[in-house]
Amino acid sequence: QDAIDRKEKRSGTFKTAVHGVETDTPALKTEELGRRAPQWVRDNLVTMCMRCKEPFNAITRRRHHCRACGYVVCARCSDYRAELQYDGNRLNRVCQECFIFLTGHTVLEDREGKHKGILEKGAAEVSSRSLLCSSLQLLDKNGKGGTRGWFVIPQDDPLVLYIYAAPQDVRAHTSIPLLGYQVKDLPQGDSRHLFQLEQSGQVYTFLADSEELKQRWMRTMARSAAGVTHPEGEEEDGDP
């Protein structure tokens, strides 16, 4: 019974497939795993394994694709083989979750009981249900360099800005609580679309790709900073 419960729980994770943020990657239904070739998540959309969340590097943790679900995973998380019907029932490299689902076998390592931290929100998942998401650059204190990444304010956590290295990463590398910050517009110079968050001496400077995108972020951040939790354009229900 425990094995059945575990399999059913894992199979539920495939009902929400890869939400291609920058690609229209179609979802694979649970019953299609192994029967249909998946569309692979592009390598440049992730910086970490989509299963164990460990960052990739060129030497010790390289990128691989699960042939069943199409996720980008590390060698450790894809060190499994399962027969795939769409490939003539030949053995293919698959991730641990697909291996368990397709074969019914269990593995010694089990991360199900691990508590999800505040940053362990998948970028694709939260972007599909966000107040606003896009690429931005967070500048350093000198205003010259900085971190370019994927920035998201989720609908279900509208007072927090999550920052991902790439739009398909399964874990944010940092977050900024927005409540109480002031949003400041900066003069446009050298076609740089700059704005800031400021509170008690703490300043974050952002660079947007366009003036229109900058204005959208400023409006959305200002609402979050003021504690407004409903999406823009919607009125809060009140007593008549």
GROMACS elastic network, one bead per residue, 0.5 to 0.9 nm:
[ bonds ]
;  ai    aj funct       b0    kb
    1     5     6  0.61253   500
    1     6     6  0.85504   500
    2     5     6  0.51047   500
    2     6     6  0.61434   500
    2     7     6  0.85849   500
    3     6     6  0.51230   500
    3     7     6  0.61339   500
    3     8     6  0.86316   500
    3   104     6  0.80499   500
    3   105     6  0.85765   500
    3   106     6  0.76572   500
    4     7     6  0.51530   500
    4     8     6  0.61714   500
    4     9     6  0.85571   500
    4   104     6  0.86320   500
    5     8     6  0.51994   500
    5     9     6  0.61121   500
    5    10     6  0.86186   500
    6     9     6  0.51055   500
    6    10     6  0.61731   500
    6    11     6  0.85620   500
    7    10     6  0.51521   500
    7    11     6  0.60448   500
    7    12     6  0.86803   500
    7   100     6  0.71150   500
    7   101     6  0.60684   500
    7   104     6  0.71916   500
    8    11     6  0.50588   500
    8    12     6  0.63856   500
    8   101     6  0.84508   500
    9    12     6  0.53656   500
    9    13     6  0.72033   500
   10    13     6  0.54430   500
   10    14     6  0.74839   500
   10    97     6  0.68284   500
   10    98     6  0.86513   500
   10   100     6  0.83026   500
   10   101     6  0.70783   500
   11    14     6  0.55803   500
   11    15     6  0.72551   500
   11    30     6  0.64811   500
   11    97     6  0.84500   500
   11    98     6  0.86193   500
   11   101     6  0.65079   500
   12    15     6  0.54078   500
   12    16     6  0.76454   500
   12    30     6  0.77835   500
   13    16     6  0.60386   500
   13    17     6  0.76363   500
   13    30     6  0.86927   500
   14    17     6  0.54357   500
   14    18     6  0.86452   500
   14    27     6  0.84985   500
   14    28     6  0.73527   500
   14    29     6  0.67254   500
   14    30     6  0.56214   500
   14    33     6  0.86783   500
   14    69     6  0.81519   500
   15    27     6  0.79176   500
   15    28     6  0.76265   500
   15    29     6  0.58952   500
   15    30     6  0.59892   500
   16    19     6  0.79205   500
   16    27     6  0.72454   500
   16    28     6  0.85003   500
   16    29     6  0.83060   500
   16   125     6  0.85569   500
   17    25     6  0.87463   500
   17    26     6  0.77107   500
   17    28     6  0.61540   500
   17    29     6  0.76185   500
   17    69     6  0.82318   500
   18    21     6  0.87392   500
   18    25     6  0.66705   500
   18    26     6  0.74147   500
   18    27     6  0.62122   500
   18    28     6  0.83190   500
   18    41     6  0.76575   500
   18    69     6  0.85764   500
   18    70     6  0.84190   500
   18    71     6  0.78546   500
   18   124     6  0.71081   500
   18   125     6  0.80345   500
   18   168     6  0.84372   500
   19    22     6  0.88539   500
   19    23     6  0.81565   500
   19    24     6  0.74898   500
   19    25     6  0.64762   500
   19    26     6  0.76022   500
   19    27     6  0.74554   500
   19   124     6  0.53786   500
   19   125     6  0.65454   500
   19   127     6  0.85518   500
   19   128     6  0.70672   500
   19   168     6  0.83141   500
   20    24     6  0.50527   500
   20    26     6  0.76714   500
   20    41     6  0.76787   500
   20   124     6  0.67185   500
   20   167     6  0.86766   500
   20   168     6  0.76015   500
   21    24     6  0.71779   500
   21    25     6  0.83579   500
   21    45     6  0.88943   500
   21   123     6  0.85112   500
   21   124     6  0.58979   500
   21   125     6  0.89544   500
   21   127     6  0.71722   500
   21   128     6  0.75138   500
   21   167     6  0.65274   500
   21   168     6  0.71865   500
   22    25     6  0.87087   500
   22    45     6  0.83077   500
   22   167     6  0.76431   500
   22   168     6  0.88606   500
   23    26     6  0.89542   500
   23    41     6  0.85399   500
   23    42     6  0.87170   500
   25    38     6  0.89852   500
   25    39     6  0.64467   500
   25    40     6  0.80516   500
   25    41     6  0.76230   500
   26    38     6  0.84896   500
   26    39     6  0.74054   500
   27    38     6  0.84327   500
   27    39     6  0.87710   500
   28    31     6  0.81690   500
   28    32     6  0.60653   500
   28    33     6  0.67542   500
   28    36     6  0.80148   500
   28    37     6  0.89026   500
   28    38     6  0.67941   500
   28    39     6  0.87539   500
   28    69     6  0.72233   500
   29    32     6  0.52127   500
   29    33     6  0.68879   500
   30    33     6  0.56818   500
   31    34     6  0.83398   500
   31    35     6  0.78113   500
   32    35     6  0.50672   500
   32    36     6  0.56339   500
   32    37     6  0.86249   500
   33    36     6  0.63017   500
   33    37     6  0.79972   500
   33    38     6  0.80627   500
   33    68     6  0.57242   500
   33    69     6  0.66746   500
   33    84     6  0.82039   500
   33    85     6  0.89007   500
   33    98     6  0.79219   500
   33   101     6  0.87874   500
   33   102     6  0.76647   500
   34    37     6  0.69960   500
   34    38     6  0.85581   500
   34    67     6  0.80072   500
   34    68     6  0.53119   500
   34    69     6  0.81341   500
   34    82     6  0.86651   500
   34    83     6  0.75264   500
   34    85     6  0.54637   500
   34    86     6  0.62339   500
   34    87     6  0.83055   500
   34    89     6  0.87301   500
   34    98     6  0.87661   500
   34   102     6  0.74290   500
   35    68     6  0.84376   500
   35    84     6  0.64521   500
   35    87     6  0.82760   500
   36    68     6  0.79965   500
   36    84     6  0.84689   500
   36    85     6  0.75912   500
   36    86     6  0.54347   500
   36    87     6  0.87339   500
   37    40     6  0.89819   500
   37    67     6  0.72927   500
   37    68     6  0.68301   500
   37    69     6  0.81440   500
   37    70     6  0.83488   500
   37    84     6  0.88300   500
   37    86     6  0.63048   500
   37    87     6  0.81700   500
   38    66     6  0.89518   500
   38    67     6  0.70555   500
   38    68     6  0.63047   500
   38    69     6  0.56780   500
   38    70     6  0.53524   500
   39    42     6  0.89560   500
   39    69     6  0.79303   500
   39    70     6  0.58395   500
   39    71     6  0.89642   500
   40    43     6  0.85895   500
   40    65     6  0.69856   500
   40    66     6  0.81705   500
   40    67     6  0.82041   500
   40    69     6  0.76849   500
   40    71     6  0.63856   500
   40    72     6  0.76061   500
   41    44     6  0.86140   500
   41    45     6  0.71821   500
   41    46     6  0.83456   500
   41    65     6  0.80634   500
   41    70     6  0.59136   500
   41    71     6  0.57739   500
   41    72     6  0.63035   500
   41   168     6  0.80373   500
   42    45     6  0.55743   500
   42    46     6  0.76064   500
   42    71     6  0.87835   500
   42    72     6  0.76862   500
   42   168     6  0.88098   500
   43    46     6  0.59870   500
   43    47     6  0.80331   500
   43    63     6  0.73836   500
   43    64     6  0.87686   500
   43    65     6  0.88981   500
   43    72     6  0.67989   500
   44    47     6  0.73940   500
   44   166     6  0.75609   500
   44   167     6  0.89651   500
   44   168     6  0.87846   500
   45   165     6  0.88294   500
   45   166     6  0.53163   500
   45   167     6  0.55291   500
   45   168     6  0.50850   500
   45   169     6  0.70817   500
   46    49     6  0.75706   500
   46    50     6  0.78049   500
   46    56     6  0.87422   500
   46    72     6  0.74955   500
   46   165     6  0.75394   500
   46   166     6  0.51754   500
   46   167     6  0.66463   500
   46   168     6  0.50432   500
   46   170     6  0.80559   500
   47    50     6  0.88747   500
   47    53     6  0.89640   500
   47    54     6  0.86920   500
   47    55     6  0.58435   500
   47    56     6  0.58459   500
   47    57     6  0.85422   500
   47   164     6  0.89963   500
   47   165     6  0.65065   500
   47   166     6  0.62147   500
   47   168     6  0.82161   500
   47   169     6  0.62366   500
   48    51     6  0.85925   500
   48    52     6  0.81958   500
   48    53     6  0.53725   500
   48    54     6  0.53074   500
   48    56     6  0.50786   500
   48    57     6  0.87378   500
   48    63     6  0.85780   500
   48    72     6  0.82578   500
   48    73     6  0.77209   500
   48    74     6  0.81507   500
   48   165     6  0.89213   500
   48   166     6  0.89032   500
   48   169     6  0.61755   500
   48   170     6  0.73662   500
   48   171     6  0.79760   500
   49    52     6  0.57081   500
   49    54     6  0.54711   500
   49    55     6  0.62496   500
   49    56     6  0.66704   500
   49    61     6  0.87950   500
   49    63     6  0.75874   500
   49    64     6  0.89417   500
   49    71     6  0.84886   500
   49    72     6  0.62008   500
   49    74     6  0.54697   500
   49    77     6  0.80881   500
   49   169     6  0.77712   500
   49   170     6  0.76445   500
   50    53     6  0.56518   500
   50    54     6  0.82752   500
   50    71     6  0.64468   500
   50    72     6  0.59506   500
   50    73     6  0.55530   500
   50    74     6  0.82176   500
   50   122     6  0.85989   500
   50   168     6  0.82159   500
   50   169     6  0.65940   500
   50   170     6  0.54576   500
   50   171     6  0.83741   500
   51    54     6  0.82802   500
   51    71     6  0.82754   500
   51    72     6  0.83530   500
   51    73     6  0.63538   500
   51    74     6  0.81828   500
   51    77     6  0.68036   500
   51    95     6  0.80318   500
   51    96     6  0.84836   500
   51    97     6  0.85467   500
   51   170     6  0.77162   500
   52    55     6  0.89741   500
   52    73     6  0.80357   500
   52    74     6  0.81512   500
   52    76     6  0.89827   500
   52    77     6  0.70610   500
   52   111     6  0.86615   500
   52   170     6  0.88771   500
   53    56     6  0.89683   500
   53    73     6  0.87576   500
   53   120     6  0.85479   500
   53   169     6  0.80585   500
   53   170     6  0.63952   500
   53   171     6  0.64093   500
   54    61     6  0.82834   500
   54    74     6  0.81158   500
   55    61     6  0.75060   500
   55    74     6  0.88748   500
   56    59     6  0.86972   500
   56    60     6  0.79933   500
   56    61     6  0.50560   500
   56    62     6  0.57219   500
   56    63     6  0.67501   500
   56    73     6  0.88878   500
   56    74     6  0.73239   500
   57    60     6  0.62713   500
   57    61     6  0.51545   500
   57    62     6  0.58812   500
   57    63     6  0.83189   500
   58    61     6  0.65520   500
   58    62     6  0.58143   500
   58    63     6  0.86078   500
   59    62     6  0.66587   500
   61    74     6  0.59432   500
   61    75     6  0.68368   500
   61    76     6  0.84129   500
   62    73     6  0.82075   500
   62    74     6  0.57519   500
   62    75     6  0.66549   500
   63    72     6  0.62250   500
   63    73     6  0.58037   500
   63    74     6  0.52562   500
   63    75     6  0.71393   500
   64    71     6  0.82636   500
   64    72     6  0.56057   500
   64    73     6  0.52302   500
   64    74     6  0.57443   500
   64    75     6  0.64648   500
   64    78     6  0.72184   500
   64    93     6  0.87837   500
   65    68     6  0.86464   500
   65    69     6  0.83803   500
   65    70     6  0.57316   500
   65    71     6  0.56365   500
   65    73     6  0.58960   500
   65    74     6  0.82181   500
   65    78     6  0.77100   500
   65    93     6  0.78309   500
   65    94     6  0.75507   500
   65    95     6  0.82088   500
   66    69     6  0.58222   500
   66    70     6  0.50026   500
   66    71     6  0.54954   500
   66    72     6  0.66309   500
   66    73     6  0.68992   500
   66    78     6  0.65192   500
   66    92     6  0.83707   500
   66    93     6  0.60356   500
   66    95     6  0.54148   500
   66    98     6  0.81728   500
   67    70     6  0.56865   500
   67    71     6  0.81590   500
   67    84     6  0.82353   500
   67    92     6  0.64344   500
   67    93     6  0.60088   500
   67    94     6  0.54796   500
   67    95     6  0.81765   500
   68    71     6  0.83483   500
   68    82     6  0.88452   500
   68    84     6  0.73603   500
   68    92     6  0.83026   500
   68    93     6  0.82263   500
   68    94     6  0.60524   500
   68    95     6  0.79574   500
   68    98     6  0.66105   500
   68    99     6  0.87840   500
   69    94     6  0.79901   500
   69    95     6  0.82544   500
   69    98     6  0.72060   500
   70    94     6  0.88531   500
   71    95     6  0.81320   500
   73    76     6  0.81372   500
   73    77     6  0.61125   500
   73    78     6  0.63201   500
   73    95     6  0.72206   500
   74    77     6  0.54219   500
   74    78     6  0.62340   500
   74    79     6  0.85977   500
   74    95     6  0.88766   500
   75    78     6  0.51230   500
   75    79     6  0.58600   500
   76    79     6  0.53419   500
   76    80     6  0.87504   500
   76    95     6  0.87342   500
   77    80     6  0.78071   500
   77    94     6  0.82852   500
   77    95     6  0.54662   500
   77    96     6  0.59252   500
   77    97     6  0.88759   500
   78    81     6  0.81788   500
   78    93     6  0.61857   500
   78    94     6  0.52261   500
   78    96     6  0.63039   500
   78    99     6  0.89957   500
   79    93     6  0.68034   500
   79    94     6  0.71210   500
   79    95     6  0.69173   500
   79    96     6  0.75735   500
   80    92     6  0.80296   500
   80    93     6  0.57249   500
   80    94     6  0.54772   500
   80    95     6  0.62792   500
   80    96     6  0.64632   500
   80    98     6  0.89701   500
   80    99     6  0.64521   500
   81    91     6  0.55744   500
   81    92     6  0.51777   500
   81    94     6  0.57535   500
   81    95     6  0.83223   500
   81    99     6  0.69156   500
   82    89     6  0.84340   500
   82    90     6  0.77450   500
   82    92     6  0.55432   500
   82    93     6  0.68573   500
   82    94     6  0.66171   500
   82    98     6  0.83521   500
   82    99     6  0.60556   500
   82   102     6  0.70144   500
   82   103     6  0.69613   500
   83    87     6  0.80277   500
   83    88     6  0.81615   500
   83    90     6  0.50392   500
   83    92     6  0.62247   500
   83   102     6  0.80716   500
   83   103     6  0.84126   500
   84    87     6  0.55039   500
   84    88     6  0.67696   500
   84    90     6  0.59838   500
   84    91     6  0.65577   500
   84    92     6  0.67416   500
   84   102     6  0.85532   500
   85    88     6  0.53219   500
   85    90     6  0.75223   500
   86    89     6  0.69199   500
   86    90     6  0.87844   500
   87    90     6  0.58629   500
   87    91     6  0.84051   500
   87    92     6  0.84120   500
   88    91     6  0.89804   500
   89    92     6  0.87525   500
   93    99     6  0.89712   500
   94    97     6  0.82048   500
   94    98     6  0.61731   500
   94    99     6  0.61271   500
   95    98     6  0.54435   500
   95    99     6  0.61056   500
   95   100     6  0.87710   500
   96    99     6  0.50052   500
   96   100     6  0.62541   500
   96   101     6  0.86204   500
   96   107     6  0.81101   500
   97   100     6  0.53180   500
   97   101     6  0.62293   500
   97   102     6  0.86113   500
   98   102     6  0.58388   500
   98   103     6  0.82513   500
   99   102     6  0.52888   500
   99   103     6  0.58379   500
   99   104     6  0.76139   500
   99   105     6  0.74351   500
   99   106     6  0.86588   500
  100   103     6  0.54555   500
  100   104     6  0.50526   500
  100   105     6  0.52096   500
  100   106     6  0.59508   500
  100   107     6  0.77059   500
  101   104     6  0.55677   500
  101   105     6  0.78212   500
  102   105     6  0.82551   500
  103   106     6  0.86340   500
  106   109     6  0.87875   500
  107   110     6  0.71059   500
  110   113     6  0.73567   500
  110   114     6  0.85610   500
  111   114     6  0.53802   500
  111   115     6  0.89020   500
  112   115     6  0.81294   500
  116   119     6  0.79491   500
  116   120     6  0.58351   500
  116   121     6  0.83411   500
  117   120     6  0.53186   500
  117   121     6  0.82880   500
  118   121     6  0.71870   500
  118   172     6  0.87442   500
  118   175     6  0.87108   500
  119   122     6  0.85465   500
  119   162     6  0.77057   500
  119   171     6  0.57512   500
  119   172     6  0.50058   500
  119   173     6  0.68295   500
  119   174     6  0.67890   500
  119   175     6  0.72074   500
  120   170     6  0.65956   500
  120   172     6  0.63290   500
  120   173     6  0.89121   500
  121   124     6  0.87897   500
  121   125     6  0.74078   500
  121   126     6  0.68322   500
  121   162     6  0.88232   500
  121   169     6  0.88539   500
  121   170     6  0.62030   500
  121   171     6  0.55228   500
  121   172     6  0.66851   500
  122   125     6  0.52839   500
  122   126     6  0.62613   500
  122   127     6  0.84084   500
  122   167     6  0.88608   500
  122   168     6  0.71436   500
  122   169     6  0.60516   500
  122   171     6  0.54523   500
  122   172     6  0.73751   500
  123   126     6  0.54148   500
  123   127     6  0.58199   500
  123   128     6  0.85522   500
  123   150     6  0.79603   500
  123   151     6  0.87313   500
  123   152     6  0.76964   500
  123   162     6  0.86495   500
  123   163     6  0.87813   500
  123   164     6  0.68691   500
  123   166     6  0.78930   500
  123   167     6  0.56244   500
  123   168     6  0.53835   500
  123   169     6  0.54909   500
  123   170     6  0.58048   500
  123   171     6  0.69577   500
  123   172     6  0.72368   500
  124   127     6  0.51395   500
  124   128     6  0.62776   500
  124   129     6  0.89716   500
  124   167     6  0.63287   500
  124   168     6  0.52394   500
  124   169     6  0.73475   500
  124   170     6  0.76801   500
  125   128     6  0.55043   500
  125   129     6  0.69692   500
  125   130     6  0.89473   500
  125   168     6  0.86347   500
  125   170     6  0.85931   500
  126   129     6  0.52041   500
  126   130     6  0.58885   500
  126   133     6  0.89437   500
  126   152     6  0.73353   500
  126   153     6  0.80416   500
  126   154     6  0.55755   500
  126   155     6  0.78841   500
  126   156     6  0.85004   500
  127   130     6  0.50068   500
  127   131     6  0.83155   500
  127   132     6  0.76089   500
  127   133     6  0.60341   500
  127   134     6  0.87012   500
  127   151     6  0.88748   500
  127   152     6  0.63082   500
  127   153     6  0.79617   500
  127   154     6  0.68102   500
  127   167     6  0.83148   500
  128   133     6  0.88767   500
  128   154     6  0.86398   500
  129   132     6  0.87470   500
  129   154     6  0.61416   500
  129   155     6  0.58180   500
  129   156     6  0.78524   500
  130   133     6  0.65383   500
  130   152     6  0.66673   500
  130   153     6  0.56743   500
  130   156     6  0.78779   500
  130   157     6  0.88427   500
  130   158     6  0.81919   500
  131   152     6  0.77247   500
  131   153     6  0.56276   500
  131   154     6  0.57659   500
  131   155     6  0.54264   500
  131   158     6  0.72614   500
  131   220     6  0.73570   500
  131   230     6  0.89912   500
  131   231     6  0.64000   500
  131   232     6  0.80859   500
  132   151     6  0.81959   500
  132   152     6  0.59712   500
  132   153     6  0.56687   500
  132   154     6  0.73906   500
  132   155     6  0.86286   500
  132   216     6  0.81419   500
  132   217     6  0.73473   500
  132   220     6  0.72555   500
  133   150     6  0.71681   500
  133   151     6  0.55074   500
  133   153     6  0.65174   500
  133   154     6  0.83280   500
  133   217     6  0.87482   500
  134   149     6  0.84338   500
  134   150     6  0.57241   500
  134   151     6  0.56194   500
  134   152     6  0.68713   500
  134   167     6  0.84812   500
  134   213     6  0.85413   500
  135   148     6  0.71012   500
  135   149     6  0.56024   500
  135   151     6  0.59966   500
  135   152     6  0.88869   500
  135   166     6  0.86933   500
  135   167     6  0.83062   500
  135   208     6  0.76494   500
  135   209     6  0.79947   500
  136   147     6  0.84159   500
  136   148     6  0.58017   500
  136   149     6  0.59316   500
  136   150     6  0.64456   500
  136   151     6  0.64636   500
  136   206     6  0.67600   500
  136   207     6  0.59429   500
  136   208     6  0.52842   500
  136   209     6  0.71541   500
  137   145     6  0.88226   500
  137   146     6  0.66071   500
  137   147     6  0.54865   500
  137   149     6  0.63343   500
  137   150     6  0.85823   500
  137   151     6  0.88789   500
  137   205     6  0.84101   500
  137   206     6  0.55700   500
  137   208     6  0.66803   500
  137   209     6  0.87447   500
  138   143     6  0.89159   500
  138   145     6  0.83535   500
  138   146     6  0.54773   500
  138   147     6  0.51022   500
  138   148     6  0.62053   500
  138   149     6  0.80372   500
  138   204     6  0.71200   500
  138   205     6  0.59308   500
  138   207     6  0.64907   500
  139   142     6  0.76183   500
  139   143     6  0.52482   500
  139   144     6  0.64819   500
  139   145     6  0.55746   500
  139   147     6  0.63415   500
  139   148     6  0.83123   500
  139   204     6  0.74405   500
  139   205     6  0.54943   500
  139   206     6  0.59077   500
  139   207     6  0.71163   500
  140   143     6  0.52592   500
  140   144     6  0.65633   500
  140   145     6  0.56641   500
  140   147     6  0.77534   500
  140   204     6  0.82200   500
  140   205     6  0.75507   500
  141   144     6  0.79394   500
  141   145     6  0.85595   500
  141   146     6  0.85401   500
  141   203     6  0.85040   500
  141   204     6  0.82597   500
  141   205     6  0.80978   500
  142   145     6  0.74331   500
  143   146     6  0.76782   500
  143   205     6  0.73334   500
  147   165     6  0.82803   500
  148   164     6  0.89628   500
  148   165     6  0.72234   500
  148   166     6  0.88753   500
  148   207     6  0.89328   500
  149   163     6  0.66154   500
  149   164     6  0.56080   500
  149   166     6  0.57540   500
  149   167     6  0.77515   500
  150   162     6  0.82543   500
  150   163     6  0.58227   500
  150   165     6  0.59775   500
  150   166     6  0.55184   500
  150   167     6  0.54351   500
  150   168     6  0.89366   500
  151   161     6  0.68507   500
  151   162     6  0.57606   500
  151   164     6  0.62413   500
  151   165     6  0.86949   500
  151   167     6  0.83967   500
  152   160     6  0.85087   500
  152   161     6  0.57905   500
  152   162     6  0.51811   500
  152   163     6  0.65487   500
  152   164     6  0.81140   500
  153   156     6  0.87176   500
  153   157     6  0.70399   500
  153   158     6  0.56900   500
  153   159     6  0.74100   500
  153   160     6  0.60881   500
  153   162     6  0.62766   500
  153   220     6  0.84972   500
  153   221     6  0.84641   500
  153   224     6  0.87831   500
  154   157     6  0.51169   500
  154   158     6  0.53841   500
  154   159     6  0.83645   500
  154   160     6  0.76196   500
  154   161     6  0.77922   500
  154   162     6  0.80924   500
  155   158     6  0.51945   500
  155   159     6  0.89684   500
  155   229     6  0.79374   500
  155   230     6  0.79305   500
  155   231     6  0.74681   500
  156   229     6  0.87101   500
  157   160     6  0.60558   500
  157   161     6  0.85991   500
  157   229     6  0.83032   500
  158   161     6  0.77972   500
  158   178     6  0.87179   500
  158   224     6  0.61858   500
  158   227     6  0.84705   500
  158   228     6  0.80932   500
  158   229     6  0.57316   500
  158   230     6  0.80581   500
  158   231     6  0.87381   500
  159   176     6  0.87196   500
  159   177     6  0.60962   500
  159   178     6  0.53980   500
  159   179     6  0.59909   500
  159   221     6  0.84046   500
  159   223     6  0.86980   500
  159   225     6  0.67723   500
  159   226     6  0.88282   500
  159   227     6  0.67612   500
  159   228     6  0.81156   500
  159   229     6  0.71806   500
  160   175     6  0.66819   500
  160   176     6  0.56859   500
  160   178     6  0.54274   500
  160   179     6  0.77859   500
  160   224     6  0.76723   500
  160   225     6  0.89400   500
  161   174     6  0.86598   500
  161   175     6  0.54897   500
  161   176     6  0.50691   500
  161   177     6  0.63486   500
  161   178     6  0.67121   500
  161   221     6  0.84472   500
  162   172     6  0.62396   500
  162   173     6  0.80186   500
  162   174     6  0.63045   500
  162   176     6  0.65952   500
  162   177     6  0.87987   500
  163   166     6  0.88148   500
  163   172     6  0.55474   500
  163   173     6  0.61831   500
  163   174     6  0.55045   500
  163   175     6  0.58363   500
  163   176     6  0.81856   500
  164   167     6  0.67010   500
  164   168     6  0.84670   500
  164   169     6  0.66406   500
  164   170     6  0.86035   500
  164   171     6  0.70530   500
  164   173     6  0.57070   500
  164   174     6  0.73111   500
  164   175     6  0.88800   500
  165   168     6  0.87954   500
  165   169     6  0.70761   500
  165   171     6  0.89713   500
  165   172     6  0.73501   500
  165   173     6  0.70405   500
  166   169     6  0.55897   500
  167   170     6  0.88294   500
  168   171     6  0.89423   500
  169   172     6  0.71711   500
  171   174     6  0.89494   500
  172   175     6  0.72646   500
  177   180     6  0.86318   500
  177   181     6  0.86582   500
  177   225     6  0.83993   500
  178   181     6  0.57971   500
  178   182     6  0.88735   500
  178   197     6  0.83812   500
  178   221     6  0.70592   500
  178   222     6  0.84513   500
  178   224     6  0.61121   500
  178   226     6  0.84290   500
  178   227     6  0.85534   500
  179   182     6  0.89601   500
  179   221     6  0.89988   500
  179   222     6  0.89125   500
  179   223     6  0.89970   500
  179   224     6  0.62042   500
  179   226     6  0.61814   500
  179   227     6  0.60887   500
  180   198     6  0.88731   500
  180   199     6  0.70164   500
  180   224     6  0.86040   500
  180   225     6  0.50359   500
  180   226     6  0.63735   500
  180   227     6  0.79945   500
  181   197     6  0.59357   500
  181   198     6  0.54530   500
  181   199     6  0.50258   500
  181   200     6  0.86058   500
  181   221     6  0.86239   500
  181   222     6  0.78633   500
  181   224     6  0.88947   500
  181   225     6  0.53765   500
  181   226     6  0.79751   500
  182   196     6  0.79865   500
  182   197     6  0.55865   500
  182   198     6  0.51678   500
  182   199     6  0.63312   500
  182   221     6  0.88212   500
  182   222     6  0.70818   500
  182   225     6  0.70736   500
  182   226     6  0.88142   500
  183   195     6  0.72914   500
  183   196     6  0.57279   500
  183   198     6  0.65991   500
  183   218     6  0.64104   500
  183   219     6  0.85721   500
  183   221     6  0.70762   500
  183   222     6  0.59399   500
  183   225     6  0.81797   500
  184   195     6  0.56780   500
  184   196     6  0.50343   500
  184   197     6  0.63766   500
  184   198     6  0.75222   500
  184   218     6  0.79122   500
  185   188     6  0.88911   500
  185   194     6  0.68744   500
  185   196     6  0.65522   500
  185   214     6  0.89863   500
  185   215     6  0.88005   500
  185   218     6  0.78861   500
  186   189     6  0.87517   500
  186   193     6  0.78172   500
  186   194     6  0.54664   500
  186   195     6  0.51759   500
  186   196     6  0.73294   500
  187   192     6  0.87064   500
  187   193     6  0.80220   500
  187   194     6  0.72709   500
  187   195     6  0.84627   500
  188   191     6  0.60729   500
  188   192     6  0.56514   500
  188   193     6  0.56956   500
  188   194     6  0.66915   500
  188   211     6  0.88874   500
  189   192     6  0.54361   500
  189   193     6  0.76340   500
  189   194     6  0.85163   500
  190   193     6  0.87817   500
  191   210     6  0.86916   500
  192   207     6  0.68026   500
  192   208     6  0.75704   500
  192   209     6  0.78823   500
  192   210     6  0.81422   500
  192   211     6  0.86290   500
  193   206     6  0.82058   500
  193   207     6  0.55630   500
  193   208     6  0.53329   500
  193   209     6  0.67397   500
  193   210     6  0.61769   500
  193   211     6  0.57426   500
  193   213     6  0.87914   500
  193   214     6  0.64433   500
  194   205     6  0.69540   500
  194   206     6  0.56424   500
  194   208     6  0.64820   500
  194   211     6  0.86654   500
  194   214     6  0.73038   500
  195   204     6  0.84492   500
  195   205     6  0.58688   500
  195   206     6  0.54569   500
  195   207     6  0.68082   500
  195   208     6  0.82666   500
  195   214     6  0.73235   500
  195   215     6  0.89819   500
  195   218     6  0.74940   500
  196   203     6  0.67002   500
  196   204     6  0.54344   500
  196   206     6  0.60291   500
  196   207     6  0.89594   500
  196   218     6  0.86175   500
  197   202     6  0.79761   500
  197   203     6  0.56083   500
  197   204     6  0.50674   500
  197   205     6  0.66083   500
  197   206     6  0.82930   500
  197   221     6  0.85375   500
  198   201     6  0.67516   500
  198   202     6  0.55999   500
  198   204     6  0.65308   500
  198   205     6  0.87463   500
  199   202     6  0.52238   500
  199   203     6  0.66601   500
  200   203     6  0.83496   500
  206   214     6  0.87627   500
  207   210     6  0.87791   500
  207   214     6  0.77875   500
  208   211     6  0.72003   500
  208   212     6  0.88336   500
  208   213     6  0.63461   500
  208   214     6  0.53605   500
  208   217     6  0.86635   500
  209   212     6  0.86133   500
  209   213     6  0.68065   500
  209   214     6  0.75186   500
  210   213     6  0.52772   500
  210   214     6  0.61927   500
  210   215     6  0.87526   500
  211   215     6  0.62119   500
  211   216     6  0.86936   500
  212   215     6  0.52450   500
  212   216     6  0.63663   500
  212   217     6  0.88038   500
  213   216     6  0.51146   500
  213   217     6  0.62716   500
  213   218     6  0.86305   500
  214   217     6  0.52217   500
  214   218     6  0.61819   500
  214   219     6  0.87337   500
  215   218     6  0.50233   500
  215   219     6  0.61941   500
  215   220     6  0.86100   500
  216   219     6  0.52628   500
  216   220     6  0.61885   500
  216   221     6  0.85289   500
  217   220     6  0.51362   500
  217   221     6  0.58783   500
  217   222     6  0.83027   500
  218   221     6  0.52458   500
  218   222     6  0.59547   500
  218   223     6  0.86134   500
  219   222     6  0.52014   500
  219   223     6  0.63522   500
  219   224     6  0.88069   500
  219   232     6  0.89999   500
  220   223     6  0.52714   500
  220   224     6  0.63605   500
  220   225     6  0.86319   500
  220   231     6  0.88279   500
  220   232     6  0.77731   500
  221   224     6  0.50443   500
  221   225     6  0.59333   500
  221   226     6  0.84892   500
  222   225     6  0.50126   500
  222   226     6  0.61624   500
  222   227     6  0.87066   500
  222   228     6  0.86851   500
  223   226     6  0.51272   500
  223   227     6  0.63883   500
  223   228     6  0.51595   500
  223   229     6  0.76577   500
  223   232     6  0.83320   500
  224   227     6  0.50411   500
  224   228     6  0.53828   500
  224   229     6  0.65764   500
  225   228     6  0.75286   500
  226   229     6  0.89118   500
  228   231     6  0.81911   500
  228   232     6  0.89243   500
  229   232     6  0.89250   500
  230   233     6  0.84817   500
  230   234     6  0.64956   500
  230   235     6  0.74530   500
  230   236     6  0.69066   500
  231   234     6  0.57646   500
  231   235     6  0.84269   500
  232   235     6  0.81920   500
  235   238     6  0.86820   500
